[in-house]
Amino acid sequence: MFGMIPFERHENNLFDMFDNFERSFFGSSSPSTFRTDIRDEGDRFVLEAELPGFRKEDIKLDLKDNILTVSAQHNETSEEKDKKGNYIRRERRYGSFSRSFDVSNIQESGITASYKDGVLELQLPKQQPTVPAARQIEIQ
């Protein structure tokens, strides 16, 4: 691995072509990704993902086949009623975000995560290169 590179899966089919055209022409009203910063601190990578408005329970981290997927889902409902119980205002907001990263050459058992003030922080320790053991061969 040459660094922490975001993993994105692109499938080229007719439907994706129209979706991509619509997004580029009209803009995306609900982005499916979130801002992420990745720092190389020598022995580890530090990934910071901005997820404001989410609770810790809304965030899910999955690790499979050297791919780390960070996803978050948010459901919010608010309503106001008059004295008779009729709606004056009722709003619903749903959002789901997902992003995947290639974590080959990361020590998977050492990954830790914390969430504070809308920022998810992952500590991703690098795997130590294995140095072949030296040995002497006896001449007979």
N, CA, C and O of each residue as an XYZ file, in Angstrom:
560
protein
N       0.851     -1.172      0.000
C       0.000      0.000      0.000
C       0.887      1.222      0.000
O       1.869      1.275      0.741
N       0.565      2.191     -0.806
C       1.350      3.402     -0.917
C       0.778      4.527     -0.083
O       1.248      5.659     -0.194
N      -0.179      4.273      0.719
C      -0.802      5.273      1.566
C      -2.272      4.944      1.710
O      -2.775      4.004      1.094
N      -2.945      5.712      2.514
C      -4.383      5.503      2.686
C      -5.085      6.133      1.500
O      -5.134      7.358      1.384
N      -5.625      5.315      0.625
C      -6.285      5.803     -0.578
C      -7.759      5.444     -0.469
O      -8.089      4.282     -0.228
N      -8.671      6.430     -0.643
C     -10.091      6.096     -0.604
C     -10.430      5.083     -1.694
O      -9.963      5.190     -2.828
N     -11.235      4.119     -1.336
C     -11.640      3.077     -2.260
C     -13.025      3.414     -2.771
O     -13.962      3.562     -1.987
N     -13.158      3.535     -4.066
C     -14.466      3.798     -4.659
C     -14.720      2.772     -5.735
O     -13.851      2.498     -6.563
N     -15.889      2.215     -5.726
C     -16.249      1.230     -6.729
C     -17.080      1.929     -7.799
O     -18.111      2.537     -7.512
N     -16.612      1.829     -9.029
C     -17.329      2.419    -10.150
C     -17.744      1.312    -11.103
O     -16.912      0.537    -11.573
N     -19.011      1.247    -11.376
C     -19.496      0.299    -12.364
C     -19.976      1.112    -13.552
O     -20.771      2.040    -13.405
N     -19.495      0.760    -14.708
C     -19.878      1.484    -15.916
C     -21.071      0.790    -16.544
O     -20.927     -0.218    -17.236
N     -22.244      1.336    -16.296
C     -23.424      0.826    -16.971
C     -24.289      2.011    -17.371
O     -24.029      3.145    -16.970
N     -25.292      1.747    -18.146
C     -26.123      2.803    -18.719
C     -26.810      3.640    -17.644
O     -26.917      4.859    -17.778
N     -27.279      2.986    -16.572
C     -27.981      3.717    -15.522
C     -27.044      4.660    -14.773
O     -27.423      5.787    -14.454
N     -25.818      4.204    -14.489
C     -24.845      5.073    -13.827
C     -24.511      6.284    -14.685
O     -24.312      7.381    -14.163
N     -24.449      6.092    -15.995
C     -24.132      7.191    -16.897
C     -25.189      8.298    -16.772
O     -24.848      9.480    -16.706
N     -26.466      7.912    -16.740
C     -27.533      8.909    -16.597
C     -27.521      9.553    -15.212
O     -27.725     10.759    -15.080
N     -27.279      8.735    -14.174
C     -27.199      9.291    -12.816
C     -26.056     10.287    -12.702
O     -26.224     11.363    -12.128
N     -24.895      9.936    -13.245
C     -23.738     10.829    -13.185
C     -23.998     12.111    -13.966
O     -23.595     13.190    -13.532
N     -24.670     12.006    -15.116
C     -25.003     13.207    -15.891
C     -25.935     14.110    -15.090
O     -25.743     15.325    -15.040
N     -26.936     13.515    -14.469
C     -27.893     14.299    -13.682
C     -27.202     14.994    -12.514
O     -27.478     16.163    -12.241
N     -26.301     14.286    -11.816
C     -25.579     14.883    -10.697
C     -24.688     16.025    -11.149
O     -24.628     17.066    -10.494
N     -23.990     15.837    -12.273
C     -23.086     16.889    -12.729
C     -23.857     18.087    -13.281
O     -23.387     19.221    -13.180
N     -25.017     17.855    -13.853
C     -25.789     18.954    -14.429
C     -26.585     19.703    -13.364
O     -26.560     20.933    -13.326
N     -27.286     18.981    -12.504
C     -28.155     19.599    -11.511
C     -27.491     19.752    -10.147
O     -27.966     20.513     -9.304
N     -26.416     19.045     -9.936
C     -25.776     19.062     -8.622
C     -26.430     18.027     -7.736
O     -27.574     17.632     -7.964
N     -25.724     17.604     -6.754
C     -26.248     16.596     -5.844
C     -26.837     17.288     -4.623
O     -26.143     18.029     -3.927
N     -28.110     17.045     -4.366
C     -28.759     17.682     -3.219
C     -28.425     16.966     -1.913
O     -28.490     17.563     -0.839
N     -28.072     15.702     -2.006
C     -27.692     14.971     -0.792
C     -26.439     14.160     -1.087
O     -26.522     13.078     -1.668
N     -25.291     14.670     -0.694
C     -24.054     13.951     -0.977
C     -24.020     12.622     -0.236
O     -24.554     12.502      0.867
N     -23.390     11.625     -0.850
C     -23.337     10.306     -0.228
C     -22.002     10.063      0.468
O     -21.783      8.987      1.025
N     -21.108     11.054      0.442
C     -19.834     10.911      1.127
C     -19.675     12.042      2.137
O     -20.515     12.938      2.222
N     -18.604     11.989      2.887
C     -18.333     13.004      3.897
C     -16.866     13.377      3.803
O     -16.058     12.630      3.251
N     -16.532     14.532      4.342
C     -15.147     15.009      4.280
C     -14.269     14.193      5.199
O     -14.633     13.869      6.330
N     -13.077     13.864      4.668
C     -12.153     13.027      5.407
C     -10.735     13.563      5.252
O     -10.324     13.934      4.153
N      -9.995     13.602      6.344
C      -8.580     13.957      6.328
C      -7.802     12.738      6.809
O      -8.203     12.065      7.759
N      -6.674     12.461      6.134
C      -5.831     11.335      6.516
C      -4.413     11.851      6.683
O      -3.848     12.466      5.777
N      -3.834     11.587      7.878
C      -2.458     11.998      8.175
C      -1.581     10.768      8.353
O      -2.003      9.766      8.930
N      -0.367     10.859      7.853
C       0.626      9.814      8.065
C       1.502     10.261      9.223
O       2.231     11.246      9.105
N       1.437      9.544     10.344
C       2.212      9.911     11.527
C       3.340      8.923     11.787
O       3.680      8.642     12.936
N       3.916      8.398     10.711
C       5.059      7.509     10.836
C       4.665      6.068     11.072
O       4.700      5.257     10.147
N       4.288      5.733     12.304
C       3.937      4.358     12.642
C       2.453      4.054     12.442
O       2.017      2.915     12.611
N       1.681      5.078     12.082
C       0.233      4.890     11.917
C      -0.340      5.979     11.014
O       0.284      7.013     10.777
N      -1.545      5.711     10.522
C      -2.345      6.720      9.833
C      -3.426      7.164     10.799
O      -3.920      6.369     11.600
N      -3.793      8.432     10.722
C      -4.916      8.949     11.506
C      -5.944      9.454     10.501
O      -5.663     10.344      9.699
N      -7.129      8.877     10.557
C      -8.220      9.247      9.669
C      -9.230     10.044     10.477
O      -9.722      9.566     11.499
N      -9.548     11.261     10.027
C     -10.571     12.079     10.670
C     -11.699     12.305      9.679
O     -11.482     12.835      8.589
N     -12.895     11.904     10.056
C     -14.072     12.026      9.207
C     -15.066     12.963      9.873
O     -15.401     12.792     11.045
N     -15.538     13.954      9.124
C     -16.512     14.913      9.647
C     -17.918     14.342      9.486
O     -18.391     14.128      8.370
N     -18.573     14.102     10.612
C     -19.938     13.572     10.632
C     -20.789     14.373     11.616
O     -21.295     13.811     12.588
N     -20.954     15.675     11.381
C     -21.730     16.483     12.331
C     -23.206     16.095     12.328
O     -23.779     15.758     11.292
N     -23.796     16.150     13.502
C     -25.221     15.851     13.628
C     -25.516     14.384     13.848
O     -26.663     14.022     14.114
N     -24.517     13.536     13.744
C     -24.714     12.111     13.977
C     -24.393     11.775     15.423
O     -23.559     12.417     16.062
N     -25.074     10.756     15.922
C     -24.730     10.203     17.222
C     -23.780      9.032     17.000
O     -23.708      8.486     15.900
N     -23.070      8.658     18.021
C     -22.136      7.535     17.916
C     -22.872      6.269     17.468
O     -22.314      5.456     16.731
N     -24.105      6.104     17.903
C     -24.895      4.921     17.562
C     -25.287      4.893     16.082
O     -25.622      3.833     15.553
N     -25.249      6.048     15.412
C     -25.618      6.133     13.996
C     -24.488      5.689     13.071
O     -24.714      5.477     11.880
N     -23.278      5.545     13.602
C     -22.086      5.288     12.789
C     -21.711      3.816     12.879
O     -21.733      3.212     13.952
N     -21.366      3.253     11.722
C     -21.012      1.843     11.645
C     -19.678      1.704     10.922
O     -19.468      2.313      9.873
N     -18.777      0.902     11.484
C     -17.473      0.629     10.881
C     -17.403     -0.856     10.549
O     -17.584     -1.700     11.425
N     -17.139     -1.176      9.278
C     -17.024     -2.564      8.842
C     -15.660     -2.776      8.213
O     -15.162     -1.922      7.479
N     -15.063     -3.918      8.504
C     -13.760     -4.263      7.958
C     -13.854     -5.642      7.333
O     -14.126     -6.625      8.021
N     -13.627     -5.716      6.010
C     -13.709     -6.989      5.313
C     -12.784     -6.947      4.105
O     -12.817     -5.995      3.324
N     -11.970     -7.965      3.953
C     -11.066     -8.103      2.801
C     -10.212     -6.863      2.574
O     -10.097     -6.384      1.445
N      -9.614     -6.344      3.640
C      -8.745     -5.161      3.590
C      -9.464     -3.889      3.130
O      -8.821     -2.950      2.661
N     -10.774     -3.854      3.259
C     -11.560     -2.665      2.940
C     -12.291     -2.231      4.208
O     -13.079     -2.988      4.774
N     -12.019     -1.004      4.646
C     -12.697     -0.424      5.803
C     -13.817      0.472      5.283
O     -13.562      1.403      4.519
N     -15.034      0.202      5.684
C     -16.181      0.997      5.262
C     -16.746      1.736      6.465
O     -17.106      1.135      7.477
N     -16.815      3.048      6.327
C     -17.409      3.907      7.350
C     -18.763      4.337      6.802
O     -18.838      4.940      5.731
N     -19.826      4.031      7.528
C     -21.161      4.437      7.086
C     -21.915      5.041      8.264
O     -21.696      4.686      9.422
N     -22.805      5.958      7.930
C     -23.611      6.614      8.954
C     -25.006      6.846      8.395
O     -25.170      7.223      7.234
N     -25.998      6.619      9.230
C     -27.383      6.812      8.810
C     -28.091      7.651      9.856
O     -27.972      7.413     11.058
N     -28.831      8.638      9.372
C     -29.470      9.596     10.263
C     -30.946      9.719      9.895
O     -31.277      9.981      8.738
N     -31.819      9.534     10.859
C     -33.264      9.709     10.664
C     -33.762     10.700     11.702
O     -33.515     10.539     12.898
N     -34.457     11.717     11.242
C     -34.953     12.736     12.161
C     -36.376     13.126     11.761
O     -36.663     13.345     10.584
N     -37.242     13.208     12.735
C     -38.625     13.619     12.499
C     -38.987     14.694     13.506
O     -38.717     14.557     14.699
N     -39.600     15.766     13.018
C     -40.093     16.806     13.931
C     -41.494     17.199     13.480
O     -41.805     17.201     12.288
N     -42.320     17.525     14.445
C     -43.695     17.891     14.109
C     -44.246     18.883     15.119
O     -43.849     18.902     16.284
N     -45.162     19.699     14.646
C     -45.893     20.640     15.499
C     -47.380     20.440     15.231
O     -47.804     20.302     14.084
N     -48.161     20.426     16.304
C     -49.609     20.253     16.168
C     -50.324     21.403     16.868
O     -49.807     22.002     17.811
N     -51.512     21.689     16.386
C     -52.311     22.709     17.053
C     -53.039     22.072     18.234
O     -52.816     20.899     18.533
N     -53.907     22.827     18.909
C     -54.600     22.337     20.104
C     -55.530     21.172     19.802
O     -55.816     20.370     20.691
N     -56.008     21.064     18.565
C     -56.913     19.979     18.176
C     -56.159     18.718     17.744
O     -56.777     17.689     17.471
N     -54.843     18.795     17.682
C     -54.052     17.635     17.265
C     -53.783     17.579     15.781
O     -53.229     16.600     15.281
N     -54.177     18.639     15.061
C     -53.900     18.679     13.620
C     -52.479     19.199     13.393
O     -51.969     20.034     14.139
N     -51.872     18.682     12.352
C     -50.507     19.106     12.049
C     -50.461     20.546     11.560
O     -51.240     20.946     10.695
N     -49.547     21.316     12.120
C     -49.203     22.633     11.601
C     -47.974     22.478     10.712
O     -47.873     23.078      9.641
N     -47.056     21.665     11.184
C     -45.830     21.395     10.440
C     -45.345     20.002     10.811
O     -45.376     19.603     11.975
N     -44.900     19.273      9.802
C     -44.328     17.948     10.045
C     -43.196     17.747      9.036
O     -43.416     17.819      7.827
N     -42.008     17.501      9.530
C     -40.844     17.357      8.665
C     -40.109     16.072      8.982
O     -40.060     15.621     10.126
N     -39.539     15.495      7.938
C     -38.730     14.290      8.075
C     -37.439     14.515      7.304
O     -37.439     15.093      6.217
N     -36.359     14.056      7.874
C     -35.066     14.179      7.211
C     -34.315     12.866      7.376
O     -34.150     12.356      8.484
N     -33.869     12.336      6.253
C     -33.119     11.090      6.246
C     -31.810     11.329      5.517
O     -31.769     12.036      4.510
N     -30.779     10.759      6.013
C     -29.498     10.877      5.336
C     -28.658      9.646      5.587
O     -28.672      9.073      6.677
N     -27.937      9.255      4.576
C     -27.059      8.121      4.730
C     -25.777      8.414      3.970
O     -25.802      8.891      2.835
N     -24.667      8.122      4.613
C     -23.353      8.396      4.062
C     -22.526      7.129      4.158
O     -22.682      6.336      5.087
N     -21.641      6.949      3.181
C     -20.785      5.778      3.204
C     -19.508      6.078      2.434
O     -19.525      6.762      1.410
N     -18.410      5.558      2.942
C     -17.124      5.733      2.275
C     -16.243      4.549      2.630
O     -16.248      4.091      3.773
N     -15.483      4.049      1.656
C     -14.634      2.886      1.865
C     -13.177      3.237      1.615
O     -12.862      4.090      0.785
N     -12.284      2.560      2.356
C     -10.853      2.817      2.273
C     -10.095      1.506      2.205
O     -10.460      0.532      2.862
N      -9.035      1.486      1.404
C      -8.145      0.336      1.314
C      -7.221      0.370      2.526
O      -6.474      1.331      2.710
N      -7.266     -0.660      3.346
C      -6.433     -0.698      4.545
C      -5.470     -1.882      4.525
O      -5.126     -2.429      5.572
N      -5.042     -2.271      3.335
C      -4.023     -3.318      3.286
C      -2.761     -2.729      3.915
O      -2.524     -1.524      3.834
N      -1.967     -3.572      4.531
C      -0.762     -3.179      5.271
C      -1.076     -2.369      6.533
O      -0.230     -1.624      7.027
N      -2.288     -2.520      7.044
C      -2.676     -1.930      8.329
C      -2.864     -3.081      9.306
O      -3.434     -4.114      8.954
N      -2.393     -2.906     10.511
C      -2.562     -3.918     11.555
C      -4.015     -3.865     12.021
O      -4.375     -3.034     12.856
N      -4.843     -4.749     11.482
C      -6.289     -4.694     11.709
C      -6.666     -4.799     13.182
O      -7.610     -4.141     13.620
N      -5.959     -5.604     13.946
C      -6.309     -5.791     15.362
C      -6.011     -4.546     16.190
O      -6.524     -4.421     17.302
N      -5.197     -3.625     15.681
C      -4.831     -2.432     16.439
C      -5.642     -1.199     16.089
O      -5.373     -0.123     16.624
N      -6.637     -1.318     15.200
C      -7.448     -0.166     14.806
C      -8.343      0.255     15.969
O      -9.036     -0.571     16.562
N      -8.319      1.547     16.288
C      -9.202      2.081     17.331
C      -9.977      3.269     16.758
O      -9.536      3.915     15.808
N     -11.136      3.542     17.353
C     -11.991      4.626     16.873
C     -12.546      5.407     18.052
O     -12.819      4.851     19.116
N     -12.710      6.725     17.839
C     -13.364      7.573     18.837
C     -14.195      8.603     18.080
O     -13.899      8.935     16.932
N     -15.238      9.103     18.739
C     -16.137     10.073     18.122
C     -16.407     11.189     19.116
O     -16.909     10.948     20.214
N     -16.068     12.422     18.718
C     -16.264     13.557     19.614
C     -16.531     14.810     18.782
O     -15.833     15.073     17.803
N     -17.534     15.571     19.175
C     -17.871     16.847     18.539
C     -18.032     16.739     17.030
O     -17.593     17.618     16.289
N     -18.668     15.652     16.570
C     -18.951     15.503     15.146
C     -17.795     15.009     14.306
O     -17.892     14.982     13.079
N     -16.694     14.615     14.945
C     -15.531     14.126     14.205
C     -15.213     12.699     14.657
O     -14.975     12.441     15.837
N     -15.216     11.788     13.695
C     -14.815     10.408     13.939
C     -13.318     10.318     13.682
O     -12.839     10.728     12.625
N     -12.578      9.783     14.647
C     -11.130      9.642     14.491
C     -10.754      8.176     14.604
O     -11.085      7.508     15.583
N     -10.053      7.683     13.580
C      -9.575      6.308     13.564
C      -8.055      6.303     13.630
O      -7.390      7.027     12.890
N      -7.516      5.489     14.513
C      -6.080      5.262     14.596
C      -5.810      3.954     13.854
O      -6.317      2.899     14.236
N      -5.009      4.030     12.796
C      -4.740      2.876     11.943
C      -3.241      2.564     11.965
O      -2.484      3.124     11.172
N      -2.804      1.673     12.870
C      -1.375      1.370     12.963
C      -0.891      0.599     11.730
O      -1.559     -0.315     11.247
N       0.274      0.987     11.243
C       0.861      0.315     10.079
C       1.424     -1.031     10.500
O       1.897     -1.193     11.625
N       1.370     -1.990      9.593
C       2.011     -3.273      9.850
C       3.511     -3.079      9.785
O       4.025     -2.369      8.920
N       4.194     -3.709     10.697
C       5.651     -3.640     10.704
C       6.181     -4.611      9.658
O       5.725     -5.752      9.580
N       7.147     -4.161      8.848
C       7.706     -5.081      7.851
C       8.410     -6.248      8.545
O       9.109     -6.069      9.542
N       8.212     -7.417      8.007
C       8.849     -8.586      8.594
C      10.268     -8.698      8.061
O      10.502     -8.713      6.852
N      11.192     -8.776      8.980
C      12.602     -8.904      8.631
C      12.945    -10.387      8.714
O      12.746    -11.013      9.755
N      13.462    -10.958      7.614
C      13.787    -12.378      7.676
C      14.871    -12.634      8.724
O      15.836    -11.880      8.852
N      14.681    -13.698      9.450
C      15.640    -14.047     10.499
C      16.954    -14.492      9.865
O      16.964    -15.244      8.891
N      18.044    -14.023     10.422
C      19.366    -14.425      9.941
C      19.802    -15.678     10.680
O      19.524    -15.849     11.867
N      20.472    -16.525      9.977
C      20.991    -17.727     10.632
C      22.302    -18.121      9.966
O      22.556    -17.789      8.808
N      23.092    -18.806     10.691
C      24.350    -19.304     10.143
C      24.169    -20.742      9.712
O      23.463    -21.521     10.351
N      24.808    -21.070      8.637
C      24.756    -22.438      8.137
C      26.107    -23.093      8.431
O      27.162    -22.587      8.050
N      26.042    -24.205      9.103
C      27.270    -24.900      9.493
C      27.820    -25.672      8.304
O      27.082    -26.351      7.591
N      29.106    -25.559      8.106
C      29.785    -26.282      7.025
C      30.202    -27.655      7.556
O      30.803    -27.763      8.625
N      29.884    -28.673      6.815
C      30.213    -30.022      7.259
C      31.319    -30.611      6.452
O      31.723    -31.748      6.695
